[in-house]
Amino acid sequence: MAPRVWLITGCSSGFGREIAIAAAKGGDTVVAASRDPSKLENLKEMGKIVPQQLDICASDEEVQAKVADILEMVGRIDILVNNAGYILEGAIEECSAQEVEQHFGTNVFGQLRILRAVLPSMRSQGSGVIANMGSIGGWSGTPTAGLYCASKAAVAIYTEALRGELAEFGIETTCIEPGYFRTNFLTSNGGHKITAEKRIPALKNVTQATRSALAAYDHQQPGDPAKGAQVIVEALTRTGRAEGRTLPPRLSLGLDATNIINQALEREREGIESWRDLTTTTDCAVAVN
């Protein structure tokens, strides 16, 4: 099989960087994108990695022009990994309108902007793989990280719709939902965790508990990002351990992710069944002739 061409956003660190390295080691060409290209310099030595400046929060016109340049340079995009994103830490009431808009602007609208630029070429070539980065946070709303969880839930649901819209064009789609991996994602000064400026003293009990837990978990997460990236590459290319498998609508990644998602499913099932006798009494009466 000829080498594939990847476009991966958010490659300055974390999963983006590890996926780029794993794909390049597999012999594929990788366009590794970041808003700050200076953070991509040490990827050039991989040979198969082409660093590119790309701001997913720029205008549609700017992003489309950049993707057009990338297509002219590499010829095609076989696999898109919408990876760029960050976590907004703060209670719902503490987060300002601007902070929320910026958060969704990156985690959700940025992905959509990239998709609008890339999908026409994939439809034209009649093939492609889209992987949107979600999170186990998309299954449960965590106090003080609720807006991050909401953004990832939005990614999972729109990806499911996208999957149905693109199937006839030979384009596969999945939402990757990692658990906790040992990256800089929870590090405040790394740009991946932003704390809301406003603090509401009355909410301190719950917000401080989450903040302390996230701080304590930083760089203590169980997941190995290099191992996670290798699974992602095999899954999206259907090679190695993923050969013969069907890419699911939502791909959990990590033992903790699998356990947390199963717990969320069980919780929802219990809630549905405990109210079933009342909530199923709402159908219109059947007319009797």
C-alpha positions, 0 to 999 in steps of 0.5 A: 500500500502506498504511504498515506498522508495525514493532517494532524492539528495541535502537534506542538505537544501531547497526543498530536505530537505522538500521533505524528511520530507514530504515523511517520514511523509507520512510513506515512507522510504527516503534515503536523500543524500548530498555531505556533510553528516554532514548537514543531522544529524538532519534528523535522528530523523525522523526515516524513513529518512536514511542520505547518503553521495552522490556526484553527481559530482563524477565519474560514477563508484563512483556513481554507486557503491554508488547507489548499496550500497543503493539498498543493504541497502533498497532493491529498489528505487521507487521514485527518486528526482533529486534535487541537483543544484545551480544558477550561477549568471553572464552575459554569457560573464562574466562566465568562461568555468570552471564555466559553466562546473561546473554549468552544471556538477551539474545541468544537468550532475549530474542528468544524472549520478544518472539516469544511476545508478538508472534506471537499477533497476527500469526497472528490477522491472517494476516500478518507478517515476523519478522527475527531478528538473527544474525551471520556469527559464527553460522557459525564459532566464533571463539576468545575470542568463542565464546559470542557465536558460539554464541548467534548460531548458536542464533538462526539454527537456531531461526529456520529452525524458526520459518520452517516453523512459521509459513509456514501463517499467512502469516508470513515469517521470516529470520535476518539475518547481518551482517558487520562494520559500523561501529557501536559494537558492538565498543566496550567502553564502549558496552555492546555488548561485555562482557569476562569478568571472569576472565582465565586467564594460560595462555590469554593467547596466543589471547585477547590476539590476538582482543582486540587484533584486535577493538580494532583493528577498532573503527570500522574495519569495512568496512560502512556501517550506513545502507546495510545498514539500507536493504537490510534495509528493502527485503528485509523489505518486498520493495520497491526492489531486493528487489522480486520476491525471496523472503526466504531463511531466512538473509540475509547482509549485507555483502561480508565476510559473503558471503565468510566464509560461503562459506569456512565452507561450503567448510571444512565440505564438505571436512571431510565429504568427507575422512571420508566413506569412514569415517563412511558405514559405520555403517548397519545391515546389510540383512537378506537373505531 
